[in-house]
């Protein structure tokens, strides 16, 4: 595969998307582990 600016930019973009989505998923998972201290709404 020929490595040029477009391929490098694509790999960086995909890596950043995966990092953001995995961080968001970890945040949701940790928030759901809390036993509803102040997150319950009437």
SERO-4910 file (N, C-alpha, C, O; in steps of 0.05 Angstrom, whole numbers):
BEGIN
 pado doro    nc1    nc2    nc3   cac1   cac2   cac3    cc1    cc2    cc3    oc1    oc2    oc3
  Unk    A     17    -24      0      0      0      0     18     25      0     37     27     15
  Unk    A     11     44    -17     26     68    -19     18     87      4     -5     94      7
  Unk    A     37     95     20     32    112     43     36    141     35     59    149     28
  Unk    A     15    156     36     17    185     31      1    200     51     -8    188     71
  Unk    A     -2    226     47    -16    242     68    -44    234     72    -54    235     95
  Unk    A    -58    225     51    -86    218     54    -89    193     71   -107    191     87
  Unk    A    -71    173     67    -73    148     82    -67    154    111    -80    144    129
  Unk    A    -46    170    116    -39    177    144    -62    192    158    -68    187    181
  Unk    A    -74    211    144    -96    226    155   -120    208    160   -134    211    181
  Unk    A   -125    189    143   -147    171    147   -142    153    171   -161    148    187
  Unk    A   -118    143    174   -112    126    197   -114    142    223   -124    131    243
  Unk    A   -105    166    223   -107    183    247   -136    189    253   -144    188    277
  Unk    A   -152    194    233   -180    200    237   -195    176    249   -210    179    268
  Unk    A   -190    153    237   -202    128    247   -193    123    276   -210    115    293
  Unk    A   -168    127    282   -158    122    309   -170    141    329   -177    133    351
  Unk    A   -174    166    321   -186    186    339   -216    179    343   -226    182    366
  Unk    A   -229    170    322   -257    162    325   -260    139    344   -278    139    361
  Unk    A   -243    119    341   -244     95    359   -238    104    388   -252     94    406
  Unk    A   -218    121    391   -211    130    418   -234    145    431   -241    141    454
  Unk    A   -247    163    415   -269    179    426   -293    161    433   -305    164    455
  Unk    A   -300    143    415   -323    125    420   -318    106    443   -336    101    459
  Unk    A   -294     96    446   -288     78    468   -288     93    494   -297     83    515
  Unk    A   -278    118    494   -279    134    518   -307    141    526   -314    141    550
  Unk    A   -324    146    506   -352    152    512   -366    127    523   -383    129    541
  Unk    A   -360    104    512   -372     79    522   -363     73    550   -379     63    566
  Unk    A   -338     78    556   -328     73    584   -342     92    603   -349     85    625
  Unk    A   -346    117    594   -360    137    611   -388    127    617   -397    128    640
  Unk    A   -402    118    597   -430    109    600   -430     84    618   -447     81    636
  Unk    A   -411     66    614   -410     41    630   -404     47    659   -417     36    677
  Unk    A   -385     65    665   -380     73    693   -403     87    705   -409     84    729
  Unk    A   -417    104    690   -439    119    701   -463    100    707   -477    104    726
  Unk    A   -466     79    691   -488     60    696   -481     42    719   -500     30    730
  Unk    A   -456     40    727   -449     23    749   -457     36    776   -460     22    796
  Unk    A   -460     62    777   -468     75    801   -496     67    808   -513     64    790
  Unk    A   -501     62    833   -527     52    841   -548     74    846   -562     74    866
  Unk    A   -549     93    828   -569    114    828   -569    132    851   -589    136    864
  Unk    A   -546    144    858   -544    162    881   -561    187    876   -580    193    890
  Unk    A   -554    202    855   -568    227    849   -579    227    821   -589    247    811
  Unk    A   -578    204    808   -586    204    780   -616    196    777   -626    197    754
  Unk    A   -629    189    798   -657    182    796   -674    207    794   -671    226    810
  Unk    A   -693    207    776   -711    229    773   -739    221    782   -747    198    778
  Unk    A   -753    239    794   -780    232    803   -800    228    780   -823    222    785
***
